[in-house]
Amino acid sequence: MNNNQNEKKEKGKVSALVKKASDISKKMANDVKNSAIAMSEKKKISDYEKRMKKYNPLFPEQYNSNDFNIPNMIVIVDDAVRRDIDVCDGAIGWRDNSSGMEILYLYDEWVQNSGIDFVPCAMCDSSYYVDNFNRKRYVRVDCIFAKAHEEKMAELEHIAYSLGAKSCSIEIIEMISESLSSKQNRNGKIGGHTEISYGNSVNDSTRNLRNGKVITYFEGNNIPQRPHLKWYAHDENILGLIDMRCKNNNTIKCKVMELSGTFSATMSQKVACTIDATLKKIGGSGNYNMEKQANRENSSKLIYEIDFS
């Protein structure tokens, strides 16, 4: 082999090495680039997942799923509050349980599609709690006790009407315990010269009565029908009255009953306290004091008189 051939062979080897080095360099550069892209995509995905976890948006397909349970409390909000957040695009609201009670924040524009009956009506920035008897009905928290009271009165009137009464009267009595503290200051003189003052702390407990009476008259009839019951479905007094009227040939002429507010309570005191705490944490407007209203209801009674003669 002559020198020219050797030189060509050496040049070929060098060229091959240079090409291999170039290929390796390009591959490394591509690997670095792909790794950087992968890391960037991974970070984007991680950031997106963090935002999803933070904002916890609720989408229509989730809401309409058979596995979805609507929380007991709903707050109606303007969709504008999260309009510019990417993970909330297409959402109908969000869920949050940081207050200790799970809450569904529902966008006002989606109220019509929610399938929920809001009482008295759906209002932005208002809180609603589920009806005890109908999970598709939510009552605004500041109306819960008043609405329940109206329903109880209407139910008692309906019972009288269904049983063929000539009249019924419902007397409402609320007993409210209040603790009053006052300080009596007195002034006196010693030897006509030095004035002194002394006070007595007086703690007193009063029981205020709030009452009212409603009387309703009917035509009456001797063909009683069993009424549909909601609030008084488990009240033995009411059930006994219905049986006496429907089973014993209408022998009952008149009956007076005392119905305790405890047995037809709108909600338990524990639930009332939880709602109070939740509204306070989320900054709900108004001073609802559900616990106080629950206590008032539990200490109340209805005098129910029904006359068939």
Salt bridges, closest charged atoms under 4 A:
ASP23 OD2 - LYS19 NZ 3.23
ASP31 OD2 - LYS27 NZ 3.08
GLU41 OE2 - LYS44 NZ 3.90
ASP47 OD2 - LYS43 NZ 2.94
ASP79 OD2 - ARG83 NH2 3.31
ASP86 OD2 - ARG51 NH2 2.71
ASP131 OD2 - ARG137 NH1 2.28
ASP142 OD1 - ARG140 NE 2.76
GLU150 OE1 - LYS147 NZ 3.88
GLU151 OE2 - ARG137 NH2 3.06
GLU151 OE1 - LYS230 NZ 3.02
GLU174 OE1 - ARG296 NH2 2.82
ASP243 OD1 - ARG226 NH2 2.82
GLU258 OE1 - LYS301 NZ 3.63
GLU297 OE2 - LYS152 NZ 2.75
